[in-house]
Amino acid sequence: MFLPQLPPGGAPRNSVPFAFVAEADTFRSNVTPPPRERPSAGQLAARTLVGLTVVAGLVGALLLATPALSPAQAPGQAHQSEASQNR
């Protein structure tokens, strides 16, 4: 199976007339896109609720994970309950 080889220096270059390149920079379309439709009140409410749910989930996960991320007691210290201290 024959695979084409690229010339040294990268991809092959096709010559493009300079006038074409110059016209491409100044080309403007005469077709304007239609105006964007404004979202309805229901769509805005749904987007707001989804955003609040995502933010609340992230804050809740952070609050639940904070105790697990805090450093544990030093291994040399023994944990004693309050009941054993008053004996």
Secondary structure, DSSP 8 states (H G I E B T S, - for coil): -------TTSS------HHHHHHHHH---S----------HHHHHHHHHHHHHHHHHHHHHHHHHHHHHS----TTS----HHHHT-
